[in-house]
């Protein structure tokens, strides 16, 4: 029953946050926020129950966090800058 322990979710969230720093691209940050939300809910006594319910809360919280971050931070149009004129012109 490790999934019912609040600090396990918090540690998993921080581990996913570290993974996001090592592999940037806003991929793992939504999952990290979702895990911290579930851990905080368990720690405060707001959540409880079975593993499928906790995974559902984790999935929904991760999706909402990812969508909000995508809206706030925006979508990258491209990383390569194409110059159509010379700066000396």
SULQUI-V186785 format. One record per backbone hydrogen bond with DSSP energy under -0.5 kcal/mol. NH is the residue of the N-H (numbers start at 0). CO is the residue of the C=O. Records with the same first field share a line. If there is no record, write none. Layout:
NH: CO  CO
This chain:
3: 0
4: 1
5: 3
7: 4
8: 4
9: 5
10: 6
11: 7
12: 8
13: 9
14: 10
15: 11
16: 12
17: 13
18: 14
19: 15
20: 16
21: 17
22: 18
31: 27
32: 28
33: 29
34: 30
35: 31
36: 32
37: 33
38: 34
39: 35
40: 36
41: 37
42: 38
43: 39
44: 41
45: 40
46: 40
53: 49
54: 50
55: 51
56: 52
57: 53
58: 54
59: 55
60: 56
61: 57
62: 58
63: 59
64: 60
65: 61
66: 62
67: 63
68: 64
69: 65
70: 66
71: 67
72: 68
73: 69
80: 78
81: 79
82: 80
83: 81
88: 85
